[in-house]
Each structure stands twice: as structure tokens, then as C-alpha cells.
Amino acid sequence: MTRGLATKSWLAISKVMLCMLFMCTANAANNLDDNAVELSASAYIPPYVFKDGHHGIEIDIIKHALEKAQLGPLTLHFLSNRRAEAQLRQGKISGAINIPKESGLEGYYSEPLLYFENVAISLAEHNFSIELFSDLHGKSILAFQNAKNYLGPDYAKAITNALSYDEVVNQYAQIDHLMKGWVDVIVLEKRIFQYYLHTFAMNQGRQTKPVTIHALWPPSPRHVVFTDSQLRERFNQGLAELKKTPRYKALLASASSYAQRQSSK
């Protein structure tokens, strides 16, 4: 009789323990889902964000920071700025990348992921001295799309005195035109230049000509804007940890590596 009661008690305890185990497992799964992060980007910009949305310098920095913060997985959606802002306000996504603080969009901005460095670039053989915007006068210039509206009034004024001025969507064409001597100066972001320069060299099968980089603009920080302050804080902690590692420095210097990877696909 005593043995039977003991057996029943043991079975009851076992059932309770199993239920608790299943509840813990379910809660762990729910917590994992709660940690998922959905971000938007307005466009793919190699080597920062690639078209597949799974890699690039910015994407990999974000992924590693999320991992350090025990967050993730990351899902990236390509949305126009207007649509991204609407979804942010409605809480349909966790945040967005590459929306400047000056946009006026309300949210919780992370610490800078990195800094964009817009530069003017010329062939070293020309020995151009370009230290001021006025030094662009009389030169043929090929810039990225919308540079005139993006790079400030001093630049916009200077290019009115250029020998010729054009803007292009295809940034590979900027490298091609510079290397062929078709333009004096190209204007683009430094790591984007490094990426397409390496791509151009691989396509041509030879070394490219030496260039001079003219730093006319200050570095520009790039953030993630989040809808939730606690998520921003956790992300910032992960980002701070990442920045202390050699991995972060390697990612910042990986433009050529991304070009190599893309060429092998």
C-alpha cells in the first residue's frame, strides 16, 4: 500500500517536472522570437549593404553587435525612406539604417556603426592640389547621384565653375572614367571607391593607376534608429563590445575582400 502511494507520488512529481520543462522550453523559444530584429534599408550600397541583404560592412557590423548583445536573428527589408518611416511609426519594424539624425525622424539612435568618408579623387599623375572646394574650379567632375544636393552648399557652389559636371548611379563607371582619363576628379565615398577600384582591377586583369585622395568633407556617422529605447541600449552595449575587438577593425578595412568575394560568385 505504501509502495503504491509512493509510486503515484513519484508519477505526479514527474508530470509536474515535465510540464515545467516544456514551459521553460516554450518560454525560451518565445524569448528567442522576442530577440529577433527587423531593420529596413533604403537601398543596397556595396560594400556596405549588398542586394541579398545578408552581408556587407554595415550588415556584418550589425550582426556581430546583435550577437554580442544576445539579440537576433537579423532580417533586412529594402524599403523607401517614406515607407520605412511609416513602418517605424507603426511599430512594424525594429528600426532602420542609414537615416541621418537630420531627417527629423523620431526614434532612438544608436552609437555610430562607422563613419562614411566622402572624398574627391584624382589620378596622382596630374598632381592636383585640391584642399578647398574652390580648387575644383575648371576641372571635369563625375560624382555619385544627388551629390550636388547632399554634399553641402560650398560644394554645390564650387561645381558651377567646373569644366564639366555629371552625376551617375553606376559608381563602377566613376572608376572606369577616372582610370581612362575621361574625367579629372570623381566624388564618392572612400570605401565604395576601394570596393569598385578592386572590382575594376580584377575585371581589367591589371593594376590600376595610383590616385590622390582629397578629404574635403568631415566623416559622417552612420547609425541605426530603433523604435525601442531598451533595444537601442542593448544594441549599443553589443556594439561597444564589438568595437574593442580586432574583428571590428577588420570589417572596416574589408572593402577589397568583399569585392573579391563578389567576383568569385
C-alpha positions as semicolon CSV with decimal commas, in nm:
position;residue;x (nm);y (nm);z (nm)
1;M;0,000;0,000;0,000
2;T;0,279;0,237;0,099
3;R;0,474;0,137;-0,210
4;G;0,171;0,215;-0,432
5;L;0,129;0,559;-0,281
6;A;0,499;0,629;-0,330
7;T;0,475;0,526;-0,695
8;K;0,174;0,753;-0,753
9;S;0,351;1,041;-0,581
10;W;0,661;0,989;-0,795
11;L;0,448;0,985;-1,113
12;A;0,273;1,305;-1,008
13;I;0,604;1,478;-0,938
14;S;0,741;1,356;-1,272
15;K;0,442;1,503;-1,457
16;V;0,491;1,837;-1,282
17;M;0,861;1,838;-1,370
18;L;0,785;1,754;-1,733
19;C;0,529;2,034;-1,752
20;M;0,781;2,277;-1,606
21;L;1,040;2,160;-1,858
22;F;0,802;2,216;-2,151
23;M;0,706;2,559;-2,015
24;C;1,073;2,658;-1,983
25;T;1,139;2,537;-2,339
26;A;0,840;2,732;-2,470
27;N;0,948;3,044;-2,282
28;A;1,300;3,011;-2,422
29;A;1,158;2,987;-2,774
30;N;0,939;3,291;-2,712
31;N;1,237;3,486;-2,578
32;L;1,435;3,394;-2,889
33;D;1,150;3,525;-3,104
34;D;1,136;3,841;-2,892
35;N;1,504;3,899;-2,968
36;A;1,452;3,893;-3,346
37;V;1,541;4,227;-3,507
38;E;1,386;4,356;-3,831
39;L;1,555;4,656;-3,990
40;S;1,496;4,848;-4,311
41;A;1,743;4,992;-4,560
42;S;1,653;5,231;-4,841
43;A;1,899;5,084;-5,091
44;Y;2,183;4,840;-5,132
45;I;2,520;5,016;-5,137
46;P;2,819;4,786;-5,189
47;P;3,032;4,725;-4,989
48;Y;2,812;4,844;-4,701
49;V;2,489;4,663;-4,789
50;F;2,459;4,406;-5,067
51;K;2,146;4,330;-5,265
52;D;2,081;3,997;-5,093
53;G;2,053;4,183;-4,761
54;H;2,265;3,923;-4,583
55;H;2,610;4,078;-4,588
56;G;2,814;4,394;-4,629
57;I;3,027;4,602;-4,392
58;E;2,731;4,764;-4,216
59;I;2,524;4,446;-4,211
60;D;2,808;4,241;-4,066
61;I;2,879;4,505;-3,800
62;I;2,511;4,499;-3,702
63;K;2,502;4,119;-3,694
64;H;2,812;4,095;-3,476
65;A;2,682;4,367;-3,241
66;L;2,348;4,185;-3,210
67;E;2,531;3,862;-3,136
68;K;2,734;4,032;-2,863
69;A;2,406;4,162;-2,716
70;Q;2,242;3,817;-2,745
71;L;1,990;3,954;-2,993
72;G;1,885;3,831;-3,334
73;P;1,840;3,693;-3,587
74;L;1,850;3,996;-3,818
75;T;1,608;4,039;-4,107
76;L;1,665;4,326;-4,353
77;H;1,388;4,480;-4,565
78;F;1,456;4,716;-4,856
79;L;1,204;5,000;-4,824
80;S;1,186;5,358;-4,946
81;N;1,262;5,615;-4,676
82;R;0,897;5,722;-4,670
83;R;0,770;5,366;-4,628
84;A;1,038;5,287;-4,369
85;E;0,937;5,591;-4,165
86;A;0,570;5,483;-4,178
87;Q;0,652;5,129;-4,065
88;L;0,875;5,262;-3,787
89;R;0,594;5,480;-3,655
90;Q;0,352;5,185;-3,672
91;G;0,598;4,956;-3,493
92;K;0,607;4,707;-3,780
93;I;0,988;4,700;-3,788
94;S;1,251;4,729;-3,515
95;G;1,448;5,007;-3,680
96;A;1,622;5,141;-3,988
97;I;1,976;5,202;-4,106
98;N;2,122;5,499;-4,296
99;I;1,859;5,750;-4,190
100;P;2,054;6,059;-4,074
101;K;1,963;6,231;-3,748
102;E;1,899;6,547;-3,950
103;S;1,598;6,375;-4,113
104;G;1,387;6,466;-3,809
105;L;1,261;6,110;-3,775
106;E;1,174;6,039;-3,413
107;G;1,336;5,733;-3,263
108;Y;1,628;5,607;-3,061
109;Y;1,956;5,647;-3,248
110;S;2,240;5,408;-3,178
111;E;2,602;5,500;-3,135
112;P;2,772;5,526;-3,477
113;L;2,826;5,194;-3,652
114;L;3,103;5,360;-3,853
115;Y;3,170;5,680;-4,045
116;F;3,120;5,746;-4,415
117;E;3,407;5,941;-4,573
118;N;3,309;6,130;-4,886
119;V;3,617;6,231;-5,083
120;A;3,734;6,374;-5,415
121;I;3,980;6,151;-5,603
122;S;4,217;6,231;-5,889
123;L;4,496;6,046;-6,068
124;A;4,829;6,101;-5,892
125;E;4,996;6,173;-6,227
126;H;4,803;6,502;-6,253
127;N;4,948;6,626;-5,924
128;F;4,632;6,823;-5,844
129;S;4,624;7,022;-5,521
130;I;4,263;7,005;-5,402
131;E;4,235;7,132;-5,046
132;L;3,942;7,371;-5,087
133;F;3,616;7,342;-5,277
134;S;3,734;7,628;-5,499
135;D;4,018;7,402;-5,615
136;L;3,754;7,207;-5,810
137;H;3,710;7,504;-6,045
138;G;3,799;7,429;-6,407
139;K;3,803;7,051;-6,363
140;S;3,582;6,781;-6,512
141;I;3,398;6,606;-6,229
142;L;3,193;6,287;-6,210
143;A;3,004;6,243;-5,881
144;F;2,755;6,000;-5,733
145;Q;2,383;6,057;-5,785
146;N;2,240;6,354;-5,593
147;A;2,584;6,462;-5,466
148;K;2,502;6,824;-5,551
149;N;2,215;6,823;-5,301
150;Y;2,386;6,604;-5,044
151;L;2,739;6,741;-5,003
152;G;2,661;7,092;-4,886
153;P;2,628;7,445;-5,029
154;D;3,003;7,509;-5,066
155;Y;3,035;7,207;-5,293
156;A;2,718;7,298;-5,485
157;K;2,860;7,646;-5,546
158;A;3,206;7,520;-5,647
159;I;3,079;7,284;-5,916
160;T;2,908;7,568;-6,100
161;N;3,261;7,666;-6,208
162;A;3,367;7,315;-6,307
163;L;3,478;7,244;-6,663
164;S;3,207;6,980;-6,671
165;Y;2,993;6,813;-6,407
166;D;2,784;6,496;-6,411
167;E;2,633;6,257;-6,159
168;V;2,580;5,884;-6,209
169;V;2,400;5,596;-6,039
170;N;2,659;5,343;-6,158
171;Q;2,959;5,405;-5,935
172;Y;3,172;5,148;-6,116
173;A;3,154;5,390;-6,410
174;Q;3,323;5,655;-6,196
175;I;3,631;5,434;-6,158
176;D;3,627;5,346;-6,526
177;H;3,612;5,712;-6,634
178;L;3,888;5,818;-6,394
179;M;4,127;5,539;-6,494
180;K;4,072;5,610;-6,864
181;G;4,140;5,981;-6,813
182;W;3,794;6,084;-6,922
183;V;3,741;6,298;-6,611
184;D;3,978;6,485;-6,379
185;V;3,802;6,413;-6,049
186;I;3,548;6,168;-5,913
187;V;3,348;6,228;-5,594
188;L;3,228;5,932;-5,388
189;E;3,257;5,758;-5,052
190;K;3,604;5,624;-4,973
191;R;3,521;5,257;-4,906
192;I;3,284;5,250;-5,203
193;F;3,578;5,371;-5,411
194;Q;3,803;5,097;-5,269
195;Y;3,542;4,833;-5,347
196;Y;3,489;4,938;-5,709
197;L;3,860;5,005;-5,766
198;H;3,937;4,646;-5,667
199;T;3,649;4,522;-5,884
200;F;3,781;4,727;-6,179
201;A;4,135;4,589;-6,133
202;M;4,005;4,230;-6,131
203;N;3,794;4,291;-6,442
204;Q;4,084;4,452;-6,628
205;G;4,337;4,196;-6,512
206;R;4,598;4,460;-6,432
207;Q;4,697;4,710;-6,167
208;T;4,517;5,043;-6,154
209;K;4,686;5,382;-6,172
210;P;4,789;5,549;-5,844
211;V;4,541;5,806;-5,713
212;T;4,535;6,101;-5,475
213;I;4,253;6,120;-5,223
214;H;4,136;6,470;-5,130
215;A;3,945;6,481;-4,798
216;L;3,716;6,781;-4,848
217;W;3,439;6,664;-4,613
218;P;3,438;6,557;-4,247
219;P;3,348;6,194;-4,170
220;S;2,973;6,135;-4,143
221;P;2,839;5,896;-3,875
222;R;2,601;5,615;-3,965
223;H;2,353;5,492;-3,706
224;V;2,067;5,250;-3,656
225;V;1,747;5,424;-3,543
226;F;1,533;5,199;-3,324
227;T;1,169;5,221;-3,215
228;D;1,250;5,089;-2,867
229;S;1,492;5,251;-2,621
230;Q;1,579;4,925;-2,444
231;L;1,662;4,757;-2,774
232;R;1,884;5,055;-2,860
233;E;2,065;5,025;-2,526
234;R;2,124;4,652;-2,565
235;F;2,248;4,706;-2,919
236;N;2,482;4,985;-2,806
237;Q;2,631;4,753;-2,545
238;G;2,693;4,487;-2,807
239;L;2,839;4,744;-3,047
240;A;3,073;4,877;-2,778
241;E;3,198;4,524;-2,712
242;L;3,249;4,463;-3,084
243;K;3,449;4,785;-3,128
244;K;3,706;4,656;-2,879
245;T;3,783;4,353;-3,096
246;P;4,014;4,307;-3,397
247;R;3,707;4,187;-3,586
248;Y;3,563;4,539;-3,596
249;K;3,881;4,689;-3,744
250;A;3,894;4,406;-3,997
251;L;3,537;4,480;-4,108
252;L;3,615;4,849;-4,158
253;A;3,909;4,753;-4,382
254;S;3,726;4,482;-4,577
255;A;3,607;4,667;-4,891
256;S;3,856;4,483;-5,116
257;S;3,770;4,150;-4,955
258;Y;3,403;4,199;-5,036
259;A;3,495;4,275;-5,398
260;Q;3,697;3,953;-5,411
261;R;3,405;3,754;-5,271
262;Q;3,158;3,904;-5,517
263;S;3,382;3,824;-5,813
264;S;3,400;3,458;-5,713
265;K;3,021;3,413;-5,715
